Amino acid sequence: MIGLAHGFGARSIAVGSDASDTPEPYLHAGADAVLLGEALDTLLTITTRLSADPQLPVNQLIDGQQGIAVLLAGRLNVTPAIKPATSRKQVDAPAWDLIDVERYRAVWLRSHGYFSLNMAASRGCSFRCNWCAKPIWGNQYLQRSAREVAAEMIDLKRRFQPDHIWFADDIFGFRPDWVMEFGDAAQAGGGGLPFTIQTRADLLSPSMASALKHAGCAEAWIGAESGSQRVLDAMNKGTTIPEILTARERLKAQNIRVGFFIQLGYLGEKLEDILATRALIEQAMPDDVGVSVSYPLPGTAFYNQVKRQLGPKTHWKESNDLEMMFHGTYVSDFYRTVRDLLHERITAEKLPAAVRGDERRSAMQALQRRWESLIALEHVYRRESGVAIAVN
């Protein structure tokens, strides 16, 4: 996309976690600059300068600005990123006039049968999972006021009539009182919409589950990651298997759909850990699962543990690659098979009541045979070098 824009003579600025970690590929692809970290004030300054002079040379474009990377005379030039604590906490409203909402609506309706828009009620995450990169906000959690978020939802509903909102927050709400205030304000303004969130199992107290229901939450995705407590502890996840199961039950009691994010292939994960994850899915039976393999992001403790094992592949081209980039216990095809089996277990549970008898029984028997075959052959999928770093 950057190369295409460059080919048409457009000026482009890259922003985001990956760009902050590795700005060079974006600059070599044609980006005029990469913003490092949040850098909202820097973005405002350079876009103002470009508006005044679209042909402004790069050295003048970035003059005096912090948190920016550019190529000057073919060499990388970086100014230090602004610390998150000094960044502006208020974000201006998006320029909706620049977005072709009707085209966006048509794509959503064609693909999903309903129209969804994104919002964000907060920025960042204060937890410290050791595979999670935080080049923008660090370990801060910057939350907007509940009434401000409700006002934005009301405005979106009036202007664009979406059927659904996806909150892009790493952690939505955080506190039950905030969620209750948000729900009250949205409903009072006639702007309540069903929405999907991401959250943590240890935040889902009875009062939080009740507040989410009150606010209109239709679906919550929990970073379950693994059914093995040993693996969760190695990840520094800070949650327990009983908390995951309890969170699922509390949300189910409120008629809120639940998705589990599952991460396979973490350092030292063994077959018994994978089978523990299968057991977690069987016991909790979430409404959906999203399965990935552990992905080493620069700047994380996990990346530092495996960086010597990384080969030429440093990125996935698409989110369902499930391509191992370090020397885990098994090769990629093993994890892809496990992913398929976990998804098919959920699919079998969703069969309509009218056909769940024989068809579900047949599907379950087929799944069991495939699991047995995979387990019997798991040694074939093992990497010859074994696991470089053991988890005790």
Secondary structure, 3 states (H helix, E strand, C coil): CHHHHHHCCCCCEECCHHHHHCCHHHHHCCCCEEECCCCHHHHHHHHHHHHHCCCCCHHHHCCCCCCEEEEECCEEEEECCCCHHHCCCCCCCCCHHHCCHHHHHHHHHHHHCCCEEEECCEEECCCCCCCCCCCCCCCCEEECCHHHHHHHHHHHHHHHCCCEEEECCCCCCCCHHHHHHHHHHHHHCCCCCCEEEEECHHHCCHHHHHHHHHHCEEEEEEEEECCCHHHHHHHCCCCCHHHHHHHHHHHHHCCCEEEEEEEECCCCCCHHHHHHHHHHHHHHCCCEEEEEECCCCCCCHHHHHHHHHCCCCCCCCCCCCCCCCCCCCECHHHHHHHHHHHHHHHHHHCCCHHHCCHHHHHHHHHHHHHHHHHHHCHHHHECCCCCCCCCC
